[in-house]
Amino acid sequence: MLALSAGKSVLRLLPPLVLTAEEASEVGGKLAEVLCASDE
């Protein structure tokens, strides 16, 4: 849940450069991986 909230916050802060949902999912997935890795 925390990763999802953080991902949404980051996407809101970014300029509208993410044109497709697929790209947004890819960015969110990478962000989640980084957050999960930092939790360990």
N, C-alpha and C positions, 0 to 999 in steps of 0.2 A: 504493500500500500504506500509506504513511504517513497519508494522509487517512482511509483506512478505519479504521486503528487509533485515530486521534484521535477519529473520529466515535463509535466504540464506547465509548471511555473517557468521552466527554462524555455519551452516552446513559445510561451506568451511573451517572453522578453526578447526573443530573437526577431529580427526583421522578417517580413513575409517572403523568405527565400525558399522555403520548403513548398514545392509546388504540388506534390502528390502525397496521398496518404501513405503510399509505400515508402517514400523517402522519410516521412515523419516517423513511421514505425521503425525504420532502420536507425535513425538518430536516437529514438527513444530506447531501442534495444541496446545500443552501444552505451548510452548513458546509464541504463540499468546495470549493465555488466560492470562498469566502472564503480558504481555505487556499491554493488554486491562485493566486489573485490576489496574495496576500502573498508567494508564492515569486518572482513576477516583480518 
